[in-house]
């Protein structure tokens, strides 16, 4: 008997390279409401195994979320689409300008797909067509609160889509439809997930925040151990229970807005409202199809401040609206001086394609719009400087946004991110973004505060 001492041949080891995850680039333009749409799309794609590319070169496809509210915004969106095509070549377009597909394809025939606002499923489907998802996506790649484009410590919370108002300068209802509110329980579950993930400030947004729930007939839904109505006041009450700052944006001044002032006075939600008043002249407001009783609005503002002395009001206005006379503009300045709003933005009227206001008589020359804009902003700077000077010597809460070698920059409870002022804590480098600290105001100018701990 013989024994074969030859060793068995070892099989070759084949190294199988894991498939590379498809990468999506994302360009998000426009308002915070559009930013929330972008976050939802990114969350869905990430859940399916896609990775997010920080640049054009590393992306397999690029999604451009456009803005279509003003003609200047449309031009910016078209320019962004062109840049993405030039730098990458594979581009999907979504957002408000998406309703003008013919215009987009006329200027940029190479786009792969065009969808309108909040059409999440269509966008994801278009990405699938361009770059198929990797097999067996790992859902746990996505945190429970989803992916966000804001810093970790604050987040936008969209409570509804669309708008029932028909302001003559606005095309939002044509872009996003009539009011469509989310169930209160859905909003609160999302808010709770965000707070658990470390969010310290919830910025409540929609096209018309104070109309929330009207389309649902204020229907109740189950939240924790109770039923909660889809109603502005009830939602504010519940959000205030979560332990984060709650800031209200785009609040149309309906009578029931008065009901939230006590919640602000007792610190339940922030003493801050963003109310787009738009103008003060009754004739201009009538042409805009806006509430035209501005003397009553002044009385309401005084009443709000009696109930909540710390209340900060931010607003936006339009100068140069068709038919606006010098007398109308002077009425606006007088109203602004008396109202003493804390934060104000001003736009020169633009004839947006599709807006009813385009057909109104009395177009205001561009040089007159420019002059009125400068006069308006100069007056508001005086008002703002006076109001901020009153903060000097007082201790305030500051939420920290950024820290570098020179110190920290944050915001007071009277300031929203990106659009309002800042609080600077020079040489205070031991803080972290998201912390809320007490600081004493030592200096103020027309927009910002300087403080020290």
C-alpha positions as CSV (number, residue, x, y, z in Angstrom):
1,X,0.0,0.0,0.0
2,X,1.3,3.3,-0.9
3,X,0.6,6.7,0.5
4,X,0.4,9.8,-1.7
5,X,2.2,12.5,0.2
6,X,1.3,15.2,-2.3
7,X,-0.5,18.2,-0.7
8,X,-3.9,19.1,-2.1
9,X,-3.7,22.2,-4.2
10,X,-5.0,25.2,-2.4
11,X,-7.8,27.0,-4.3
12,X,-7.2,30.5,-5.4
13,X,-8.6,33.1,-3.1
14,X,-10.8,35.5,-5.2
15,X,-11.3,38.9,-3.6
16,X,-14.7,40.3,-4.5
17,X,-14.8,44.0,-4.5
18,X,-17.9,45.4,-2.8
19,X,-20.0,47.4,-5.3
20,X,-19.5,51.1,-5.0
21,X,-22.6,52.9,-3.7
22,X,-24.1,55.3,-6.2
23,X,-23.5,59.0,-5.3
24,X,-25.9,61.9,-5.6
25,X,-25.0,65.5,-5.7
26,X,-27.6,68.0,-4.4
27,X,-28.1,71.7,-5.0
28,X,-30.9,73.3,-2.9
29,X,-32.1,76.8,-3.7
30,X,-34.9,79.0,-2.3
31,X,-36.7,79.2,1.0
32,X,-36.6,77.0,4.1
33,X,-39.7,75.2,2.9
34,X,-37.7,74.1,-0.2
35,X,-34.9,73.1,2.1
36,X,-37.2,70.7,4.0
37,X,-38.2,69.2,0.6
38,X,-34.5,68.6,-0.1
39,X,-34.0,67.0,3.3
40,X,-36.8,64.5,2.7
41,X,-35.5,63.5,-0.8
42,X,-32.0,63.0,0.6
43,X,-33.3,61.0,3.5
44,X,-35.1,58.6,1.2
45,X,-32.1,58.3,-1.1
46,X,-29.8,57.7,1.8
47,X,-32.1,55.0,3.1
48,X,-31.9,53.2,-0.2
49,X,-28.1,53.1,0.0
50,X,-27.1,56.2,-2.0
51,X,-24.3,58.3,-0.8
52,X,-24.3,62.1,-0.9
53,X,-21.5,63.7,-2.9
54,X,-20.2,67.1,-1.7
55,X,-19.1,68.1,-5.3
56,X,-20.1,67.7,-8.9
57,X,-17.0,65.6,-9.8
58,X,-17.8,62.8,-7.4
59,X,-21.5,62.5,-8.2
60,X,-23.2,60.0,-10.5
61,X,-26.2,62.3,-10.9
62,X,-27.0,65.8,-9.6
63,X,-30.5,66.9,-8.3
64,X,-31.2,70.7,-8.5
65,X,-34.1,71.8,-6.2
66,X,-35.1,75.1,-7.8
67,X,-37.0,78.3,-6.7
68,X,-39.6,79.9,-8.9
69,X,-41.1,82.6,-6.7
70,X,-39.4,85.7,-8.3
71,X,-38.0,86.1,-11.8
72,X,-34.6,86.8,-10.3
73,X,-34.9,83.4,-8.4
74,X,-35.9,81.7,-11.7
75,X,-32.8,83.1,-13.4
76,X,-30.6,81.9,-10.5
77,X,-32.2,78.4,-10.7
78,X,-31.6,78.2,-14.5
79,X,-28.0,79.3,-14.0
80,X,-27.6,76.6,-11.3
81,X,-29.0,73.9,-13.7
82,X,-26.6,75.1,-16.4
83,X,-23.7,74.9,-14.0
84,X,-24.6,71.4,-12.9
85,X,-24.9,70.2,-16.5
86,X,-21.6,71.8,-17.4
87,X,-19.8,70.3,-14.4
88,X,-21.5,66.9,-14.2
89,X,-23.7,66.3,-17.2
90,X,-26.5,64.2,-15.5
91,X,-29.0,66.5,-13.9
92,X,-32.5,66.1,-12.5
93,X,-34.6,69.2,-11.8
94,X,-37.2,69.6,-9.1
95,X,-38.9,72.3,-7.1
96,X,-41.0,75.3,-7.8
97,X,-39.5,76.1,-11.2
98,X,-40.3,72.6,-12.2
99,X,-43.8,73.6,-13.1
100,X,-42.2,75.4,-16.1
101,X,-40.8,72.3,-17.7
102,X,-40.9,73.7,-21.2
103,X,-38.8,76.7,-20.2
104,X,-36.3,74.5,-18.5
105,X,-35.9,72.1,-21.4
106,X,-35.8,74.9,-23.8
107,X,-32.7,76.4,-22.1
108,X,-31.3,73.1,-20.9
109,X,-32.4,70.3,-23.2
110,X,-29.9,67.9,-21.6
111,X,-31.7,67.5,-18.2
112,X,-32.8,64.0,-17.5
113,X,-36.1,64.7,-15.7
114,X,-38.2,67.7,-14.4
115,X,-40.6,67.5,-11.5
116,X,-42.6,70.1,-9.6
117,X,-42.5,71.0,-5.9
118,X,-42.8,68.4,-3.1
119,X,-43.0,65.5,-5.7
120,X,-40.6,63.4,-3.7
121,X,-41.5,60.0,-5.2
122,X,-41.0,61.3,-8.8
123,X,-37.6,62.7,-7.9
124,X,-36.5,59.4,-6.3
125,X,-37.8,57.5,-9.3
126,X,-35.9,59.8,-11.6
127,X,-32.7,59.1,-9.6
128,X,-33.4,55.3,-9.9
129,X,-33.6,55.7,-13.7
130,X,-30.4,57.6,-13.9
131,X,-28.4,55.6,-11.4
132,X,-30.1,52.4,-10.1
133,X,-29.8,51.8,-6.3
134,X,-27.4,49.3,-4.9
135,X,-29.1,45.9,-4.1
136,X,-30.3,45.4,-0.6
137,X,-30.2,48.9,0.8
138,X,-29.3,49.3,4.5
139,X,-32.1,51.3,6.1
140,X,-30.0,51.8,9.3
141,X,-27.7,54.1,7.3
142,X,-30.3,56.8,8.0
143,X,-30.8,58.2,11.5
144,X,-34.3,58.2,12.8
145,X,-34.7,62.0,12.3
146,X,-33.7,61.7,8.7
147,X,-30.9,63.7,6.9
148,X,-30.8,67.5,7.3
149,X,-29.0,70.4,5.6
150,X,-29.0,72.5,8.7
151,X,-26.6,72.4,11.6
152,X,-27.3,69.6,14.1
153,X,-28.8,72.0,16.7
154,X,-31.7,73.5,14.8
155,X,-34.2,72.2,12.2
156,X,-37.1,73.4,10.1
157,X,-40.4,71.7,10.9
158,X,-42.8,72.0,8.0
159,X,-46.4,71.6,9.1
160,X,-48.3,72.1,5.9
161,X,-48.0,72.7,2.1
162,X,-49.8,75.2,-0.1
163,X,-51.9,78.3,0.6
164,X,-55.5,79.3,0.4
165,X,-54.7,83.0,0.1
166,X,-54.7,84.7,-3.3
167,X,-52.3,87.6,-2.9
168,X,-51.9,89.3,-6.3
169,X,-48.1,89.4,-6.2
170,X,-47.7,85.7,-5.3
171,X,-47.8,82.5,-7.5
172,X,-47.3,80.0,-4.6
173,X,-50.9,78.6,-4.8
174,X,-50.3,77.9,-8.5
175,X,-46.9,76.2,-7.7
176,X,-47.8,74.3,-4.5
177,X,-51.6,74.2,-4.5
178,X,-54.1,74.9,-1.8
179,X,-53.5,74.4,2.0
180,X,-52.7,70.8,2.8
181,X,-51.9,70.3,6.5
182,X,-50.2,67.4,8.1
183,X,-51.9,65.5,10.9
184,X,-50.8,66.8,14.3
185,X,-49.5,63.4,15.4
186,X,-47.2,63.2,12.4
187,X,-45.8,66.7,13.1
188,X,-45.3,65.9,16.7
189,X,-43.6,62.6,16.1
190,X,-41.2,64.2,13.7
191,X,-40.5,67.0,16.2
192,X,-39.9,64.5,19.0
193,X,-37.4,62.6,16.9
194,X,-35.5,65.8,16.1
195,X,-35.3,66.8,19.7
196,X,-34.1,63.3,20.7
197,X,-31.4,63.6,18.1
198,X,-30.0,66.8,19.7
199,X,-32.0,69.6,18.0
200,X,-32.3,72.5,20.4
201,X,-34.5,74.8,18.2
202,X,-37.5,73.9,16.0
203,X,-38.4,76.5,13.3
204,X,-42.0,76.0,12.4
205,X,-42.6,76.8,8.7
206,X,-45.3,76.5,6.0
207,X,-46.8,78.9,3.5
208,X,-49.4,80.0,6.0
209,X,-48.6,78.7,9.5
210,X,-51.5,80.2,11.3
211,X,-54.0,78.5,8.9
212,X,-52.7,75.1,10.0
213,X,-55.5,72.5,10.2
214,X,-58.2,74.5,8.5
215,X,-58.4,72.0,5.6
216,X,-58.5,69.1,8.1
217,X,-61.4,70.8,10.0
218,X,-58.9,70.7,13.0
219,X,-59.2,66.9,13.1
220,X,-57.8,65.1,16.1
221,X,-55.1,62.4,15.9
222,X,-53.5,60.2,18.6
223,X,-50.3,61.6,20.2
224,X,-48.9,59.7,23.1
225,X,-51.8,59.2,25.5
226,X,-54.2,61.8,24.1
227,X,-55.9,63.2,21.1
228,X,-54.5,66.4,19.7
229,X,-56.3,68.7,17.3
230,X,-54.7,69.9,14.1
231,X,-55.0,73.5,15.2
232,X,-52.4,76.3,15.5
233,X,-52.8,76.9,19.2
234,X,-52.9,73.2,20.1
235,X,-49.8,72.4,18.0
236,X,-47.9,75.3,19.6
237,X,-48.8,74.0,23.1
238,X,-47.6,70.5,22.3
239,X,-44.4,71.6,20.6
240,X,-43.6,73.7,23.6
241,X,-43.7,70.6,25.8
242,X,-40.7,69.0,24.0
243,X,-38.0,71.0,25.7
244,X,-36.6,72.9,22.6
245,X,-36.9,76.4,21.5
246,X,-40.0,76.8,19.2
247,X,-39.9,79.6,16.7
248,X,-42.9,80.6,14.5
249,X,-42.4,81.7,10.9
250,X,-44.9,82.9,8.2
251,X,-47.7,83.6,10.5
252,X,-50.7,85.3,8.8
253,X,-52.2,87.7,11.3
254,X,-55.6,86.0,11.8
255,X,-57.5,86.9,15.0
256,X,-56.7,83.5,16.6
257,X,-53.0,84.4,16.6
258,X,-53.7,86.4,19.7
259,X,-54.2,83.1,21.6
260,X,-50.5,82.1,21.3
261,X,-49.2,85.3,23.0
262,X,-49.7,83.8,26.6
263,X,-47.6,80.8,25.5
264,X,-44.8,83.2,24.6
265,X,-45.2,85.3,27.7
266,X,-44.7,82.3,30.0
267,X,-41.7,81.0,28.0
268,X,-43.5,78.0,26.6
269,X,-42.5,79.0,23.0
270,X,-40.2,81.7,21.9
271,X,-41.5,85.3,22.0
272,X,-41.0,85.7,18.2
273,X,-43.3,85.8,15.2
274,X,-42.5,86.3,11.6
275,X,-45.5,88.0,10.1
276,X,-45.4,89.2,6.4
277,X,-47.3,92.4,6.6
278,X,-46.2,93.5,3.1
279,X,-47.4,97.1,3.3
280,X,-49.4,99.6,5.4
281,X,-51.3,101.8,2.8
282,X,-54.9,100.6,2.6
283,X,-55.0,101.2,-1.1
284,X,-51.8,99.1,-1.8
285,X,-53.0,96.4,0.6
286,X,-56.3,96.2,-1.2
287,X,-54.5,95.9,-4.6
288,X,-52.4,93.1,-3.0
289,X,-55.5,91.4,-1.6
290,X,-54.1,91.6,1.9
291,X,-55.8,92.7,5.1
292,X,-56.2,96.5,4.8
293,X,-56.9,97.6,8.4
294,X,-53.4,98.6,9.4
295,X,-54.6,100.9,12.2
296,X,-56.2,97.8,13.8
297,X,-52.9,95.9,13.2
298,X,-51.1,98.6,15.2
299,X,-53.5,98.2,18.1
300,X,-53.0,94.4,18.0
301,X,-49.3,94.8,18.0
302,X,-49.6,97.0,21.1
303,X,-51.9,94.5,22.7
304,X,-49.4,91.6,22.0
305,X,-46.6,93.6,23.6
306,X,-48.7,94.3,26.6
307,X,-49.3,90.6,27.0
308,X,-45.7,89.7,26.2
309,X,-43.2,92.6,26.6
310,X,-40.3,90.5,25.2
311,X,-42.1,89.8,21.9
312,X,-40.0,90.3,18.8
313,X,-41.7,90.8,15.4
314,X,-40.1,90.2,12.1
315,X,-41.7,91.1,8.8
316,X,-41.2,91.6,5.1
317,X,-42.5,94.4,2.9
318,X,-42.7,95.3,-0.8
319,X,-42.0,98.8,-2.1
320,X,-42.8,99.9,-5.6
321,X,-45.9,97.8,-6.0
322,X,-48.0,98.8,-9.0
323,X,-50.0,101.9,-8.2
324,X,-48.0,102.8,-5.1
325,X,-47.9,106.6,-4.8
326,X,-45.5,108.7,-2.8
327,X,-48.3,109.2,-0.3
328,X,-48.8,105.4,0.0
329,X,-45.1,105.1,0.6
330,X,-45.1,107.8,3.3
331,X,-47.9,106.0,5.0
332,X,-45.8,102.9,5.1
333,X,-42.9,104.8,6.6
334,X,-45.1,106.4,9.3
335,X,-46.6,103.0,10.1
336,X,-43.2,101.4,10.3
337,X,-42.0,104.1,12.7
338,X,-44.9,103.5,15.0
339,X,-44.9,99.7,14.8
340,X,-41.2,99.5,15.8
341,X,-40.8,96.0,14.4
342,X,-37.6,94.3,15.5
343,X,-36.5,92.7,12.3
344,X,-37.6,93.8,8.8
345,X,-36.8,92.7,5.2
346,X,-37.8,94.7,2.2
347,X,-38.1,93.8,-1.5
348,X,-38.4,95.9,-4.6
349,X,-41.5,94.7,-6.5
350,X,-40.8,92.3,-9.3
351,X,-43.4,91.4,-12.0
352,X,-43.3,87.6,-11.5
353,X,-44.5,85.6,-14.4
354,X,-48.1,84.5,-13.8
355,X,-48.9,86.9,-11.0
356,X,-52.2,88.9,-11.2
357,X,-50.4,92.1,-10.1
358,X,-48.6,92.2,-13.5
359,X,-51.8,93.5,-15.0
360,X,-52.4,96.3,-12.5
361,X,-52.0,99.9,-13.7
362,X,-49.4,102.3,-12.3
363,X,-46.1,100.5,-12.8
364,X,-43.4,102.2,-10.6
365,X,-40.1,103.1,-12.3
366,X,-37.1,101.2,-11.2
367,X,-35.3,104.3,-10.0
368,X,-38.2,105.2,-7.8
369,X,-38.3,101.6,-6.4
370,X,-34.6,101.9,-5.6
371,X,-35.0,105.3,-3.9
372,X,-37.9,104.0,-1.7
373,X,-36.0,100.9,-0.8
374,X,-33.1,102.9,0.5
375,X,-35.4,105.3,2.4
376,X,-37.3,102.3,3.9
377,X,-34.1,100.5,5.0
378,X,-32.6,103.7,6.5
379,X,-35.6,104.2,8.7
380,X,-35.7,100.6,9.8
381,X,-32.0,100.8,10.7
382,X,-32.8,103.6,13.1
383,X,-35.7,101.6,14.7
384,X,-33.5,98.5,15.0
385,X,-30.6,100.4,16.5
386,X,-32.9,101.9,19.1
387,X,-34.5,98.6,20.1
388,X,-31.2,96.8,20.3
389,X,-29.6,99.5,22.4
390,X,-32.2,98.7,25.0
391,X,-30.7,95.2,25.4
392,X,-27.3,96.6,26.6
393,X,-26.7,95.7,30.2
394,X,-29.2,92.9,30.3
395,X,-28.5,89.2,30.5
396,X,-30.0,87.1,27.7
397,X,-30.0,83.5,26.5
398,X,-27.8,82.8,23.5
399,X,-27.9,79.7,21.4
400,X,-24.4,79.1,19.9
401,X,-24.2,78.6,16.2
402,X,-20.4,78.7,15.5
403,X,-17.1,78.7,17.5
404,X,-13.7,79.4,16.1
405,X,-10.3,80.7,17.4
406,X,-11.7,84.3,17.7
407,X,-14.7,83.3,19.8
408,X,-18.4,82.2,19.5
409,X,-21.3,83.5,17.4
410,X,-24.9,82.8,18.3
411,X,-28.4,84.1,18.4
412,X,-30.8,85.4,21.0
413,X,-34.4,84.1,21.2
414,X,-35.3,87.2,19.1
415,X,-33.2,86.1,16.1
416,X,-33.8,83.4,13.6
417,X,-30.9,81.8,11.7
418,X,-29.7,83.2,8.4
419,X,-32.2,86.1,8.3
420,X,-31.8,88.0,11.6
421,X,-28.9,89.3,13.7
422,X,-26.2,87.6,15.7
423,X,-24.8,87.7,19.2
424,X,-21.0,87.8,19.3
425,X,-19.1,86.4,22.3
426,X,-15.5,87.5,21.5
427,X,-12.7,85.3,22.8
428,X,-15.2,82.8,24.2
429,X,-13.7,79.7,22.6
430,X,-14.7,77.0,25.1
431,X,-18.3,76.8,23.9
432,X,-19.9,74.3,21.4
433,X,-22.5,74.7,18.7
434,X,-26.0,74.0,20.2
435,X,-25.2,75.2,23.7
436,X,-27.6,77.7,25.2
437,X,-25.8,80.1,27.6
438,X,-26.5,83.2,29.6
439,X,-24.5,86.3,28.6
440,X,-24.6,90.0,29.4
441,X,-25.0,92.4,26.4
442,X,-22.2,95.0,26.4
443,X,-22.7,96.6,23.0
444,X,-25.2,96.8,20.1
445,X,-25.4,98.3,16.6
446,X,-28.3,98.4,14.2
447,X,-28.3,94.6,13.6
448,X,-26.1,92.7,16.1
449,X,-25.3,92.3,19.8
450,X,-22.0,91.8,21.6
451,X,-22.1,90.0,24.9
452,X,-19.9,88.3,27.5
453,X,-20.4,85.6,30.1
